Amino acid sequence: MTNQPTNTTRKPLFFTLCFAFAGLLFACDKPQADKTAKPAAQATATAAAVSSAPATPSGEMPNITAEDMGNLARAMHGAASQQPDDAPKDKYGQPYIIGNLGGVPVNLPSSVVSLVEYDDSPGWDPEKLRTYNPPTRSYQSVITSFGFYFFNSDAQLLDNNDPALRERDDKDWGIDGSTSDKVGVHILFEPQYPPKFKNLDSWLARRMDKARVEPPYPDHANYFEKTAETLYGLEVYINPGTDSKTGKPWRKHENAKDLFIGRDSEGHVQTLIECSNKPVPSAPCVQYFVFPPPMSIEINADYGRSQLSQWQSIQRNAIQFLTNFQDHRGRI
């Protein structure tokens, strides 16, 4: 099992690109898709999609033209137009986005999912984007990433074709995000590194490894020690030590995080949640968890820290939605 995303081409430069051009990308999208998505979660999904940009020799941002961005928008949002004539249809009469996700055939509703990539998608490579001519998809087409949103309190998918749900999404965020009920789910499957792990033990071990902490020590954002605390049935790990400049615990630093661990009956890590300690109502959490067989994927959910107490229902609902996406007619 890997400790971080295994595709080494996902460099920080491209996260910068995502933030800089996310507005243009979504402006180019079809009307019903993700108009009301909140910036933080949507940027995460975009970052997952922009996976193979070639870095310039100096590490500087490549020269990006409006045409390049248009090509990128079409590649990232064009999956619905790549489906065969006989693809099954959703309740709006639109073809599902079909493919093979982690070894399982799936039907993804285009009004719910966003930023769908297949294994032949060009990522952010201007040269490939200019000549990208995607094939008609089938249940053998390997899906490598996408995202979707849901409201956790009543397990309701955010369907961008439903005006009532779009209105609910507009109102959900509130003034400061502290009352948000929405969860973003992000899926990654890398065919060259299929995730066959059954637990996240090594993910936790990496975060507790002093040897990987870059100087000056302690690197409060990346190193954790276990405490005697528990919260919502989870073990609590913190950034240990004291900031010599302020005399305050590193845990209270604005860049510090808390780590929450859920284990199975045999003691293996099944859920790992990282939450920011920023003193704001909408401090973000990212929840990683093992997806049950037979689908072999990496999955995480992001939400505000005020929703941490709901971590079990968030995980259960995300799994159920993906299970519902499966095509059960065995067509792979």
C-alpha contacts under 8 A as a table, 3 or more apart, distances in Angstrom:
res1	aa1	res2	aa2	distance
1	M	195	P	6.73
1	M	196	K	7.31
1	M	197	F	5.71
1	M	202	S	7.27
2	T	5	P	7.11
2	T	6	T	6.55
2	T	202	S	7.67
2	T	203	W	7.60
3	N	6	T	7.95
3	N	202	S	6.53
3	N	203	W	5.05
3	N	206	R	6.87
4	Q	203	W	7.89
5	P	8	T	7.54
6	T	190	E	7.99
6	T	193	Y	7.04
7	N	10	R	6.11
7	N	51	S	7.87
7	N	190	E	7.68
8	T	11	K	7.16
9	T	51	S	6.55
9	T	52	S	5.58
9	T	53	A	7.13
9	T	54	P	7.85
10	R	14	F	6.97
10	R	50	V	7.78
10	R	51	S	5.33
10	R	52	S	6.53
10	R	53	A	7.78
11	K	14	F	5.81
11	K	15	F	7.20
12	P	15	F	5.16
12	P	16	T	6.54
13	L	16	T	5.17
13	L	17	L	6.41
13	L	55	A	7.83
13	L	59	G	7.73
13	L	60	E	7.87
13	L	61	M	6.92
14	F	17	L	4.68
14	F	18	C	6.10
14	F	47	A	7.15
14	F	50	V	6.89
14	F	51	S	7.85
14	F	53	A	6.96
15	F	18	C	5.00
15	F	19	F	6.45
15	F	47	A	5.55
16	T	19	F	5.30
16	T	20	A	6.12
17	L	20	A	5.06
17	L	21	F	6.05
17	L	22	A	8.00
17	L	61	M	7.80
18	C	21	F	5.48
18	C	22	A	5.40
18	C	43	A	6.54
18	C	46	T	6.28
18	C	47	A	5.93
18	C	50	V	7.50
19	F	22	A	5.36
19	F	43	A	6.38
20	A	23	G	7.61
21	F	24	L	5.37
21	F	25	L	6.34
21	F	69	M	7.87
22	A	25	L	5.06
22	A	26	F	6.26
22	A	43	A	6.98
22	A	46	T	7.53
23	G	26	F	5.44
23	G	27	A	6.12
24	L	27	A	5.05
24	L	28	C	6.32
24	L	69	M	7.49
25	L	28	C	5.31
25	L	29	D	6.60
25	L	69	M	7.04
25	L	70	G	7.47
25	L	72	L	7.54
25	L	73	A	5.05
26	F	29	D	4.97
26	F	34	D	7.46
26	F	35	K	7.32
26	F	73	A	7.51
28	C	70	G	7.17
28	C	73	A	6.15
28	C	74	R	7.68
29	D	33	A	6.58
29	D	73	A	6.82
29	D	74	R	7.64
29	D	77	H	6.20
30	K	33	A	5.82
30	K	77	H	7.69
31	P	35	K	7.39
32	Q	35	K	6.94
32	Q	111	S	6.56
32	Q	160	N	5.36
32	Q	161	N	5.67
33	A	110	S	7.90
33	A	111	S	6.14
33	A	112	V	7.69
33	A	114	S	7.12
33	A	160	N	5.84
33	A	161	N	7.95
34	D	37	A	5.14
34	D	114	S	7.32
34	D	160	N	6.54
35	K	160	N	7.82
36	T	166	R	6.82
36	T	169	D	6.71
36	T	170	D	6.45
37	A	41	A	7.50
37	A	42	Q	6.15
37	A	169	D	7.93
38	K	41	A	6.03
38	K	42	Q	6.11
39	P	42	Q	5.23
39	P	43	A	5.84
40	A	43	A	5.29
40	A	44	T	6.49
41	A	44	T	5.13
41	A	45	A	6.55
41	A	184	G	6.10
41	A	302	D	6.96
42	Q	45	A	5.11
42	Q	46	T	6.15
43	A	46	T	4.92
43	A	47	A	6.00
44	T	47	A	5.08
44	T	48	A	6.39
45	A	48	A	5.17
45	A	49	A	6.49
45	A	115	L	7.02
45	A	146	F	6.99
45	A	147	G	5.94
45	A	186	H	6.29
46	T	49	A	5.09
46	T	50	V	6.28
46	T	115	L	6.79
47	A	50	V	5.28
47	A	51	S	7.26
48	A	51	S	6.30
48	A	145	S	7.00
48	A	146	F	7.93
48	A	188	L	7.56
49	A	76	M	7.28
49	A	115	L	6.41
49	A	116	V	7.54
49	A	117	E	6.61
49	A	123	G	6.59
49	A	145	S	6.53
49	A	146	F	7.36
50	V	53	A	7.07
50	V	123	G	4.96
50	V	124	W	5.38
51	S	123	G	5.15
51	S	124	W	6.50
52	S	122	P	7.30
52	S	123	G	5.00
52	S	124	W	5.50
52	S	125	D	6.47
53	A	123	G	6.49
53	A	124	W	4.37
53	A	125	D	4.94
54	P	124	W	7.64
54	P	125	D	6.35
55	A	58	S	7.97
55	A	59	G	5.80
55	A	60	E	7.41
55	A	61	M	7.61
55	A	62	P	7.28
56	T	59	G	5.02
56	T	60	E	5.89
56	T	61	M	7.05
56	T	62	P	6.27
57	P	60	E	7.62
64	I	68	D	6.17
64	I	69	M	7.17
65	T	68	D	5.06
65	T	69	M	6.45
66	A	69	M	5.11
66	A	70	G	6.18
67	E	70	G	5.00
67	E	71	N	6.18
68	D	71	N	5.08
68	D	72	L	6.18
68	D	126	P	6.02
68	D	129	L	7.37
68	D	130	R	7.39
69	M	72	L	4.92
69	M	73	A	6.09
70	G	73	A	5.08
70	G	74	R	6.24
71	N	74	R	5.19
71	N	75	A	6.19
71	N	129	L	5.85
71	N	130	R	6.58
72	L	75	A	5.09
72	L	76	M	6.03
72	L	123	G	7.84
72	L	124	W	6.91
72	L	129	L	6.54
73	A	76	M	5.19
73	A	77	H	5.89
73	A	78	G	7.82
74	R	77	H	5.32
74	R	78	G	5.16
75	A	78	G	5.33
75	A	79	A	7.52
75	A	121	S	7.26
75	A	122	P	7.63
75	A	129	L	7.38
75	A	132	Y	7.81
76	M	79	A	7.33
76	M	115	L	5.20
76	M	116	V	6.45
76	M	117	E	6.76
77	H	80	A	7.64
77	H	114	S	7.04
77	H	115	L	5.66
77	H	116	V	6.97
78	G	81	S	5.60
78	G	82	Q	6.97
79	A	82	Q	5.29
79	A	83	Q	7.28
79	A	97	I	6.56
79	A	116	V	6.28
79	A	117	E	7.51
80	A	83	Q	6.07
80	A	95	P	7.05
80	A	96	Y	7.19
80	A	97	I	5.65
80	A	110	S	6.27
82	Q	134	P	6.98
82	Q	135	P	6.75
82	Q	136	T	5.05
82	Q	137	R	5.92
83	Q	87	A	6.40
83	Q	95	P	6.82
83	Q	96	Y	7.53
83	Q	97	I	6.36
83	Q	98	I	7.04
83	Q	136	T	5.59
83	Q	137	R	5.23
83	Q	138	S	7.43
84	P	87	A	5.33
84	P	136	T	5.83
84	P	137	R	6.29
84	P	138	S	7.24
87	A	95	P	5.67
87	A	96	Y	6.51
87	A	98	I	7.43
88	P	95	P	5.72
88	P	96	Y	5.95
88	P	107	N	7.85
89	K	92	Y	7.51
89	K	93	G	5.17
89	K	94	Q	5.12
89	K	95	P	4.30
89	K	96	Y	5.56
90	D	93	G	5.29
90	D	94	Q	5.44
90	D	95	P	6.20
90	D	96	Y	6.12
90	D	109	P	6.47
91	K	94	Q	7.37
94	Q	110	S	7.75
95	P	109	P	7.71
95	P	110	S	7.75
96	Y	107	N	5.33
96	Y	108	L	5.31
96	Y	109	P	5.05
96	Y	110	S	6.26
97	I	106	V	7.99
97	I	107	N	5.69
97	I	108	L	4.85
97	I	109	P	6.30
97	I	110	S	6.35
98	I	105	P	7.33
98	I	106	V	5.65
98	I	107	N	4.79
98	I	108	L	6.23
98	I	137	R	6.82
98	I	138	S	6.27
98	I	139	Y	5.97
98	I	141	S	7.79
99	G	105	P	5.71
99	G	106	V	5.66
99	G	107	N	7.13
99	G	137	R	6.86
99	G	138	S	5.70
99	G	139	Y	4.19
99	G	140	Q	5.93
99	G	141	S	4.80
99	G	142	V	5.82
99	G	143	I	5.96
100	N	103	G	5.74
100	N	104	V	5.30
100	N	105	P	4.56
100	N	106	V	6.16
100	N	139	Y	5.40
100	N	140	Q	5.58
100	N	141	S	5.59
100	N	142	V	4.74
100	N	143	I	5.78
100	N	332	I	7.56
101	L	104	V	5.21
101	L	105	P	6.22
101	L	106	V	6.51
101	L	142	V	6.16
101	L	143	I	5.28
101	L	144	T	7.16
101	L	189	F	7.39
101	L	295	M	7.01
101	L	296	S	7.73
101	L	297	I	7.56
102	G	142	V	7.91
102	G	143	I	7.87
102	G	189	F	6.49
102	G	194	P	7.81
102	G	294	P	7.98
102	G	295	M	4.95
102	G	296	S	4.40
102	G	297	I	5.48
103	G	294	P	7.42
103	G	295	M	6.03
103	G	296	S	6.74
104	V	294	P	7.22
104	V	295	M	5.91
104	V	326	Q	6.82
104	V	327	D	7.79
104	V	332	I	7.49
105	P	139	Y	5.67
105	P	140	Q	7.83
105	P	326	Q	5.84
105	P	327	D	5.32
105	P	328	H	7.64
105	P	330	G	7.25
105	P	331	R	6.89
105	P	332	I	6.15
106	V	139	Y	7.47
106	V	325	F	5.41
106	V	326	Q	4.21
106	V	327	D	4.83
107	N	325	F	5.34
107	N	326	Q	6.13
107	N	327	D	5.91
108	L	112	V	7.64
108	L	113	V	6.63
108	L	325	F	5.92
109	P	112	V	5.45
109	P	113	V	6.26
110	S	113	V	5.56
110	S	114	S	7.22
111	S	159	D	5.51
111	S	160	N	5.27
111	S	161	N	5.88
112	V	148	F	6.05
112	V	149	Y	7.49
112	V	157	L	7.14
112	V	158	L	6.16
112	V	159	D	4.86
112	V	160	N	6.29
113	V	116	V	7.30
113	V	146	F	6.61
113	V	147	G	5.59
113	V	148	F	4.72
113	V	149	Y	7.86
114	S	146	F	5.78
114	S	147	G	5.40
114	S	148	F	6.23
115	L	145	S	7.40
115	L	146	F	5.13
115	L	147	G	6.56
116	V	143	I	7.31
116	V	144	T	7.67
116	V	145	S	5.68
116	V	146	F	4.39
116	V	147	G	7.43
117	E	120	D	7.97
117	E	121	S	5.82
117	E	143	I	5.86
117	E	144	T	5.54
117	E	145	S	5.23
117	E	146	F	6.49
118	Y	121	S	5.28
118	Y	141	S	6.89
118	Y	142	V	5.49
118	Y	143	I	4.22
118	Y	144	T	5.19
118	Y	145	S	7.19
119	D	141	S	7.71
119	D	142	V	5.62
119	D	143	I	6.15
119	D	144	T	5.80
119	D	191	P	7.59
120	D	134	P	7.82
121	S	132	Y	8.00
121	S	134	P	7.69
122	P	125	D	6.10
122	P	128	K	5.71
122	P	129	L	5.94
122	P	132	Y	7.03
123	G	129	L	7.86
124	W	129	L	7.39
125	D	128	K	5.42
125	D	129	L	6.02
126	P	129	L	4.99
126	P	130	R	6.21
127	E	130	R	5.41
127	E	131	T	6.96
128	K	131	T	5.46
128	K	132	Y	5.74
129	L	132	Y	4.94
137	R	140	Q	7.74
137	R	141	S	5.83
138	S	141	S	5.37
139	Y	142	V	7.88
139	Y	331	R	6.65
139	Y	332	I	5.62
140	Q	332	I	6.10
143	I	189	F	7.21
144	T	187	I	7.72
144	T	188	L	5.60
144	T	189	F	4.51
144	T	190	E	5.97
144	T	191	P	7.57
145	S	186	H	7.46
145	S	187	I	5.21
145	S	188	L	4.58
145	S	189	F	6.20
146	F	186	H	6.15
146	F	187	I	5.53
146	F	188	L	7.18
147	G	184	G	7.16
147	G	185	V	5.48
147	G	186	H	4.48
147	G	187	I	6.10
148	F	157	L	7.98
148	F	158	L	7.55
148	F	184	G	5.97
148	F	185	V	5.41
148	F	186	H	6.86
149	Y	157	L	6.20
149	Y	158	L	5.48
149	Y	182	K	6.73
149	Y	183	V	5.55
149	Y	184	G	4.54
149	Y	185	V	6.02
150	F	155	A	6.60
150	F	156	Q	5.46
150	F	157	L	4.18
150	F	158	L	5.06
150	F	182	K	5.61
150	F	183	V	5.45
150	F	184	G	6.78
151	F	154	D	6.42
151	F	155	A	5.63
151	F	156	Q	5.12
151	F	157	L	6.33
151	F	158	L	6.99
151	F	181	D	5.34
151	F	182	K	4.47
151	F	183	V	6.24
152	N	155	A	4.78
152	N	156	Q	6.78
152	N	181	D	5.83
152	N	182	K	6.24
152	N	183	V	6.76
152	N	313	S	7.34
152	N	314	I	6.23
152	N	317	N	7.35
153	S	156	Q	7.91
153	S	181	D	6.58
155	A	317	N	6.26
158	L	165	L	6.20
158	L	166	R	7.42
158	L	169	D	7.78
159	D	162	D	5.57
159	D	165	L	6.49
159	D	166	R	7.44
160	N	163	P	7.27
160	N	165	L	7.11
160	N	166	R	6.07
161	N	166	R	7.87
162	D	165	L	5.41
162	D	166	R	6.31
163	P	166	R	5.03
163	P	167	E	6.12
164	A	167	E	5.09
164	A	168	R	6.14
165	L	168	R	4.85
165	L	169	D	6.08
166	R	169	D	5.00
166	R	170	D	6.32
167	E	170	D	5.07
167	E	171	K	6.42
168	R	171	K	5.19
168	R	172	D	5.83
169	D	172	D	4.95
169	D	173	W	7.11
169	D	182	K	7.85
170	D	173	W	6.67
171	K	174	G	5.95
172	D	177	G	7.97
172	D	179	T	7.16
172	D	180	S	5.25
172	D	181	D	6.52
172	D	182	K	7.27
173	W	176	D	7.09
173	W	177	G	4.82
173	W	178	S	7.61
173	W	179	T	6.67
173	W	180	S	4.93
173	W	181	D	7.88
174	G	177	G	5.43
174	G	178	S	7.33
174	G	179	T	6.42
174	G	180	S	6.88
175	I	178	S	7.90
176	D	179	T	7.81
176	D	281	P	6.44
176	D	282	S	6.54
177	G	180	S	5.38
177	G	281	P	6.61
177	G	282	S	5.03
177	G	304	G	7.35
178	S	281	P	4.93
178	S	282	S	5.06
178	S	304	G	6.94
178	S	306	S	6.16
179	T	306	S	7.40
180	S	304	G	7.19
181	D	307	Q	7.51
182	K	303	Y	6.86
183	V	301	A	6.52
183	V	302	D	5.85
183	V	303	Y	5.15
183	V	314	I	7.63
184	G	301	A	5.45
184	G	302	D	5.21
184	G	303	Y	6.66
185	V	299	I	7.25
185	V	300	N	5.90
185	V	301	A	4.45
185	V	302	D	6.63
185	V	318	A	7.10
186	H	299	I	5.85
186	H	300	N	5.52
186	H	301	A	6.30
187	I	297	I	6.90
187	I	298	E	5.94
187	I	299	I	4.83
187	I	300	N	6.88
188	L	297	I	6.10
188	L	298	E	5.13
188	L	299	I	6.42
189	F	193	Y	8.00
189	F	194	P	6.74
189	F	195	P	7.57
189	F	296	S	7.68
189	F	297	I	5.20
189	F	298	E	6.18
190	E	193	Y	5.31
190	E	194	P	5.80
190	E	195	P	7.93
191	P	194	P	5.34
194	P	296	S	7.02
194	P	297	I	7.44
195	P	296	S	5.90
195	P	297	I	5.98
195	P	298	E	6.67
196	K	296	S	6.29
197	F	200	L	7.55
197	F	290	V	7.86
198	K	270	Q	7.92
198	K	290	V	6.65
199	N	268	H	6.01
199	N	269	V	5.41
199	N	270	Q	5.25
199	N	290	V	6.24
200	L	203	W	5.21
200	L	204	L	6.65
200	L	268	H	7.27
200	L	269	V	4.99
200	L	270	Q	5.85
200	L	271	T	7.19
200	L	272	L	7.41
200	L	289	F	7.54
200	L	290	V	7.29
201	D	204	L	5.38
201	D	205	A	6.26
201	D	268	H	6.17
201	D	269	V	5.21
202	S	205	A	4.80
202	S	206	R	6.05
203	W	206	R	5.33
203	W	207	R	6.64
204	L	207	R	5.19
204	L	208	M	6.44
204	L	269	V	7.79
204	L	272	L	7.65
205	A	208	M	5.10
205	A	209	D	6.21
206	R	209	D	5.19
206	R	212	R	7.69
207	R	222	N	6.33
207	R	223	Y	5.32
207	R	224	F	5.88
208	M	223	Y	5.66
208	M	224	F	5.19
208	M	225	E	6.22
209	D	212	R	5.87
209	D	213	V	7.30
209	D	223	Y	6.98
210	K	213	V	5.36
210	K	223	Y	6.75
211	A	214	E	7.96
213	V	217	Y	6.93
213	V	218	P	7.27
213	V	219	D	6.04
213	V	222	N	6.83
213	V	223	Y	6.64
214	E	217	Y	6.74
214	E	219	D	6.65
215	P	218	P	7.19
215	P	219	D	7.00
216	P	219	D	6.64
218	P	223	Y	7.41
218	P	240	P	7.89
218	P	241	G	7.37
219	D	222	N	5.80
219	D	223	Y	6.23
220	H	223	Y	5.91
220	H	224	F	7.77
220	H	239	N	5.03
220	H	240	P	7.02
220	H	250	W	5.91
220	H	251	R	7.36
220	H	255	N	7.68
220	H	256	A	5.86
220	H	257	K	7.95
221	A	239	N	6.64
221	A	255	N	6.18
221	A	256	A	4.94
221	A	257	K	6.09
222	N	239	N	7.53
223	Y	238	I	7.98
223	Y	239	N	5.85
223	Y	240	P	7.73
224	F	237	Y	5.74
224	F	238	I	5.04
224	F	239	N	4.72
224	F	240	P	6.45
224	F	259	L	7.50
225	E	237	Y	5.25
225	E	238	I	5.55
225	E	239	N	6.51
225	E	240	P	6.26
226	K	235	E	7.60
226	K	236	V	6.22
226	K	237	Y	4.29
226	K	238	I	6.58
227	T	235	E	7.68
227	T	236	V	5.85
227	T	237	Y	5.63
227	T	238	I	7.11
228	A	235	E	7.90
228	A	236	V	7.39
229	E	235	E	6.52
229	E	236	V	5.56
230	T	233	G	6.15
230	T	234	L	5.37
230	T	235	E	4.78
230	T	236	V	5.51
231	L	234	L	5.15
231	L	235	E	6.67
231	L	236	V	6.85
232	Y	309	S	5.89
233	G	262	G	7.35
234	L	260	F	5.63
234	L	261	I	5.22
234	L	262	G	5.16
235	E	260	F	5.47
235	E	261	I	4.96
235	E	262	G	6.64
236	V	258	D	7.06
236	V	259	L	5.90
236	V	260	F	4.88
236	V	261	I	6.65
237	Y	258	D	5.96
237	Y	259	L	4.87
237	Y	260	F	6.23
237	Y	261	I	7.89
238	I	251	R	6.35
238	I	257	K	6.85
238	I	258	D	5.00
238	I	259	L	6.22
239	N	250	W	5.99
239	N	251	R	5.27
239	N	256	A	6.58
239	N	257	K	6.75
239	N	258	D	7.01
240	P	249	P	7.23
240	P	250	W	6.14
240	P	251	R	6.62
241	G	249	P	5.85
241	G	250	W	5.74
241	G	251	R	7.89
242	T	247	G	6.05
242	T	248	K	5.55
242	T	249	P	4.16
242	T	250	W	5.12
243	D	246	T	5.60
243	D	247	G	5.35
243	D	248	K	5.57
243	D	249	P	5.94
243	D	250	W	5.55
244	S	247	G	5.22
244	S	248	K	7.64
248	K	252	K	6.81
248	K	253	H	7.87
249	P	252	K	5.62
249	P	253	H	7.26
250	W	253	H	5.19
250	W	256	A	6.65
251	R	256	A	5.46
251	R	257	K	6.88
251	R	258	D	7.60
251	R	277	N	7.48
252	K	256	A	6.57
252	K	277	N	6.96
253	H	256	A	5.18
253	H	277	N	7.52
253	H	278	K	7.72
254	E	277	N	6.30
254	E	278	K	4.88
254	E	279	P	7.21
255	N	276	S	7.14
255	N	277	N	6.90
255	N	278	K	6.65
256	A	276	S	6.35
256	A	277	N	5.59
256	A	278	K	7.40
257	K	274	E	6.54
257	K	275	C	5.42
257	K	276	S	4.50
257	K	277	N	5.14
258	D	274	E	5.96
258	D	275	C	5.35
258	D	276	S	6.56
258	D	277	N	6.76
259	L	272	L	7.14
259	L	273	I	5.69
259	L	274	E	4.74
259	L	275	C	6.43
260	F	272	L	5.87
260	F	273	I	5.01
260	F	274	E	6.53
261	I	269	V	6.69
261	I	270	Q	7.85
261	I	271	T	5.82
261	I	272	L	4.90
261	I	273	I	6.51
262	G	269	V	5.86
262	G	270	Q	5.86
262	G	271	T	4.84
262	G	272	L	6.52
263	R	266	E	7.60
263	R	267	G	5.28
263	R	268	H	5.13
263	R	269	V	4.37
263	R	270	Q	5.27
263	R	271	T	6.75
264	D	267	G	5.30
264	D	268	H	5.48
264	D	269	V	6.56
264	D	270	Q	6.31
265	S	268	H	7.53
269	V	272	L	7.16
270	Q	289	F	5.61
270	Q	290	V	5.64
271	T	287	Q	7.03
271	T	288	Y	5.79
271	T	289	F	4.40
271	T	290	V	6.84
272	L	287	Q	5.86
272	L	288	Y	5.20
272	L	289	F	6.32
273	I	285	C	6.68
273	I	286	V	5.60
273	I	287	Q	4.25
273	I	288	Y	6.12
274	E	285	C	5.49
274	E	286	V	5.37
274	E	287	Q	6.54
275	C	283	A	7.21
275	C	284	P	5.84
275	C	285	C	4.07
275	C	286	V	6.49
275	C	305	R	6.61
276	S	283	A	5.58
276	S	284	P	5.68
276	S	285	C	6.33
276	S	305	R	7.81
277	N	283	A	6.74
278	K	283	A	5.91
279	P	283	A	7.28
280	V	283	A	5.59
281	P	304	G	7.92
281	P	305	R	7.69
281	P	306	S	7.33
282	S	304	G	5.03
282	S	305	R	6.30
282	S	306	S	7.08
283	A	304	G	5.64
283	A	305	R	5.49
284	P	302	D	6.98
284	P	303	Y	5.83
284	P	304	G	4.64
284	P	305	R	5.58
285	C	302	D	5.60
285	C	303	Y	5.52
285	C	304	G	5.81
285	C	305	R	5.62
285	C	308	L	7.66
286	V	300	N	6.59
286	V	301	A	5.66
286	V	302	D	4.45
286	V	303	Y	6.75
287	Q	300	N	5.31
287	Q	301	A	5.08
287	Q	302	D	6.24
287	Q	311	W	7.97
288	Y	299	I	6.18
288	Y	300	N	4.46
288	Y	301	A	6.70
289	F	298	E	8.00
289	F	299	I	6.52
289	F	300	N	6.59
289	F	315	Q	7.64
290	V	298	E	7.47
290	V	299	I	7.43
291	F	295	M	7.10
291	F	296	S	7.07
291	F	297	I	6.77
291	F	298	E	7.32
291	F	299	I	7.06
291	F	319	I	7.09
292	P	295	M	6.69
292	P	296	S	7.81
293	P	296	S	6.62
301	A	314	I	7.90
301	A	315	Q	7.88
301	A	318	A	7.99
303	Y	307	Q	6.73
304	G	307	Q	5.66
304	G	308	L	7.36
305	R	308	L	5.23
306	S	309	S	7.41
307	Q	310	Q	5.51
307	Q	311	W	7.17
308	L	311	W	5.35
309	S	312	Q	7.93
310	Q	313	S	5.54
310	Q	314	I	6.12
311	W	314	I	5.06
311	W	315	Q	6.18
312	Q	315	Q	5.21
312	Q	316	R	6.11
313	S	316	R	4.90
313	S	317	N	5.86
314	I	317	N	5.27
314	I	318	A	6.13
315	Q	318	A	5.25
315	Q	319	I	6.26
316	R	319	I	5.30
316	R	320	Q	6.23
317	N	320	Q	5.02
317	N	321	F	6.18
318	A	321	F	5.27
318	A	322	L	6.42
319	I	322	L	5.31
319	I	323	T	6.10
320	Q	323	T	4.95
320	Q	324	N	6.12
321	F	324	N	5.05
321	F	325	F	6.41
322	L	325	F	4.99
322	L	326	Q	6.79
323	T	326	Q	5.45
327	D	330	G	6.90
327	D	331	R	7.79
